[in-house]
Amino acid sequence: MLKGIDPLLSPDLLHALAAMGHGDEVVVADANFPAASLARRLLRLDGADAPRALRAILSVLPLDTFTPTPAAVMAVVGAPELVPEPVREFQVLVETAAGRAVQFEVVERFAFYERSRAAFAVVATSERRPYGNIILTKGVIPPA
C-alpha cells in the first residue's frame, strides 16, 4: 500500500502510467471494447466502471497541455453529434483534474480502434454503458 494513491490503481497500472512518456496515450475502455485483441499492454480493472477508473488514473496522470485535445472519445455510430452519458461524466472528471476547460476530440469508431492499437496501454473496465471509452494523452510535470 502507498499513501495518497487511489487503491484502484494496481501495481501494474501504476507501473504503466509511470513508464509512459510525454505524448503517449492510454485508453480507458468499456466492457464491450475489443481490448484483448487491440491492446499492446492490457490492464484490467474488473468491477470498476469507466468513470471510476478514469478518476483514479487522472489522480496521477498529467494531461498534455501542448495539444488542444488531450482526450479523445468515440463518436456515436450514425449520430456523431450525440454526447453519451459516460462522455458527459468524463468531461466533468477531466476538467476537474486538469483545472481548466478541456476540449475532447471525437473520433470515428474504427479510427478510435486503430488509435487504440498504438496506445501505450488499454485499461479494460466493467463499464456496461455504450461509448464508455476515452483516450488520454500524457503530459509533463513541470519543474518544482
C-alpha positions as CSV (number, residue, x, y, z in Angstrom):
1,M,0.0,0.0,0.0
2,L,1.0,3.5,-0.7
3,K,-0.2,6.7,1.0
4,G,-2.1,9.1,-1.2
5,I,-2.6,6.6,-4.1
6,D,-6.1,5.6,-5.1
7,P,-6.5,1.9,-4.1
8,L,-8.0,1.1,-7.5
9,L,-4.6,1.7,-9.1
10,S,-2.9,-1.7,-9.2
11,P,0.9,-2.0,-9.2
12,D,0.8,-3.0,-12.9
13,L,-1.3,0.1,-13.8
14,L,0.9,2.4,-11.7
15,H,3.9,1.0,-13.5
16,A,2.4,1.5,-16.9
17,L,1.3,5.1,-16.2
18,A,4.8,5.9,-14.8
19,A,6.5,4.3,-17.7
20,M,4.5,6.3,-20.3
21,G,6.3,9.3,-21.8
22,H,5.1,12.7,-22.8
23,G,2.6,12.2,-25.7
24,D,2.0,8.6,-25.0
25,E,-1.7,7.6,-24.8
26,V,-3.7,5.3,-22.5
27,V,-7.2,4.0,-23.3
28,V,-9.9,3.6,-20.7
29,A,-12.2,1.1,-22.3
30,D,-15.7,-0.2,-21.6
31,A,-16.7,-3.9,-21.2
32,N,-17.7,-4.2,-24.9
33,F,-14.4,-2.7,-26.3
34,P,-12.2,-5.3,-28.1
35,A,-9.4,-4.6,-25.6
36,A,-7.8,-8.0,-25.7
37,S,-7.4,-8.0,-29.4
38,L,-6.3,-4.4,-29.8
39,A,-4.0,-3.7,-26.8
40,R,-0.2,-3.8,-26.8
41,R,-0.5,-3.8,-23.0
42,L,-3.8,-4.9,-21.5
43,L,-4.6,-3.9,-17.9
44,R,-7.8,-5.0,-16.3
45,L,-9.9,-3.1,-13.7
46,D,-12.7,-5.7,-13.3
47,G,-15.5,-4.4,-11.2
48,A,-14.8,-0.7,-11.9
49,D,-16.9,1.4,-14.2
50,A,-15.1,3.7,-16.7
51,P,-15.7,7.0,-14.7
52,R,-14.3,5.4,-11.5
53,A,-11.2,4.1,-13.5
54,L,-10.8,7.5,-15.1
55,R,-10.9,9.3,-11.8
56,A,-8.2,7.0,-10.4
57,I,-6.0,7.4,-13.4
58,L,-6.4,11.2,-13.5
59,S,-5.3,11.3,-9.9
60,V,-1.7,10.6,-11.0
61,L,-1.6,11.2,-14.8
62,P,-0.9,14.8,-16.1
63,L,-2.8,15.6,-19.2
64,D,-0.9,17.1,-22.2
65,T,-1.1,20.8,-22.4
66,F,0.7,21.0,-25.7
67,T,-2.2,19.7,-27.7
68,P,-5.7,21.3,-27.9
69,T,-7.4,17.9,-27.4
70,P,-5.6,15.8,-24.8
71,A,-8.6,13.5,-24.6
72,A,-10.5,11.6,-27.3
73,V,-13.8,9.8,-27.3
74,M,-15.6,7.5,-29.7
75,A,-18.2,9.1,-32.0
76,V,-21.7,7.6,-31.8
77,V,-22.1,5.5,-34.9
78,G,-24.7,7.1,-37.1
79,A,-25.1,10.1,-34.8
80,P,-21.7,11.7,-34.1
81,E,-23.3,14.8,-32.7
82,L,-24.7,12.9,-29.7
83,V,-22.8,13.0,-26.4
84,P,-23.4,9.8,-24.5
85,E,-23.8,9.8,-20.7
86,P,-20.4,8.3,-20.0
87,V,-18.7,11.0,-22.1
88,R,-20.6,13.8,-20.2
89,E,-19.2,12.2,-17.0
90,F,-15.7,12.0,-18.5
91,Q,-15.9,15.7,-19.4
92,V,-16.5,16.7,-15.8
93,L,-13.8,14.4,-14.4
94,V,-11.2,15.5,-17.0
95,E,-11.9,19.2,-16.5
96,T,-11.8,18.8,-12.7
97,A,-8.5,17.0,-12.8
98,A,-7.0,19.5,-15.3
99,G,-8.4,22.6,-13.5
100,R,-9.4,24.0,-16.9
101,A,-11.8,23.5,-19.8
102,V,-10.6,20.6,-21.9
103,Q,-11.8,20.0,-25.5
104,F,-12.4,16.4,-26.4
105,E,-11.6,15.1,-29.9
106,V,-14.4,12.9,-31.3
107,V,-13.1,10.0,-33.3
108,E,-14.9,7.7,-35.7
109,R,-15.3,4.1,-34.3
110,F,-12.7,2.3,-36.5
111,A,-10.3,5.2,-36.3
112,F,-10.6,5.0,-32.5
113,Y,-9.8,1.3,-32.7
114,E,-6.7,2.0,-34.8
115,R,-5.5,4.7,-32.4
116,S,-6.0,2.3,-29.5
117,R,-3.7,-0.2,-31.2
118,A,-0.9,2.3,-30.9
119,A,-1.7,3.3,-27.3
120,F,0.8,2.6,-24.6
121,A,-1.8,0.6,-22.7
122,V,-5.5,-0.2,-22.7
123,V,-7.3,-0.3,-19.3
124,A,-10.3,-2.6,-19.6
125,T,-13.2,-1.8,-17.2
126,S,-16.5,-3.3,-16.4
127,E,-18.4,-0.3,-17.8
128,R,-21.6,-1.6,-19.5
129,R,-22.9,1.6,-21.0
130,P,-22.1,2.1,-24.7
131,Y,-19.4,4.6,-25.6
132,G,-17.7,4.4,-22.3
133,N,-14.2,4.8,-23.9
134,I,-11.7,7.6,-23.7
135,I,-8.1,8.0,-24.8
136,L,-5.8,10.3,-22.7
137,T,-2.6,11.9,-23.8
138,K,0.1,12.1,-21.1
139,G,1.6,15.5,-20.4
140,V,4.5,16.6,-18.4
141,I,5.1,17.6,-14.8
142,P,6.8,21.0,-14.7
143,P,9.9,21.5,-12.6
144,A,9.3,22.5,-8.9
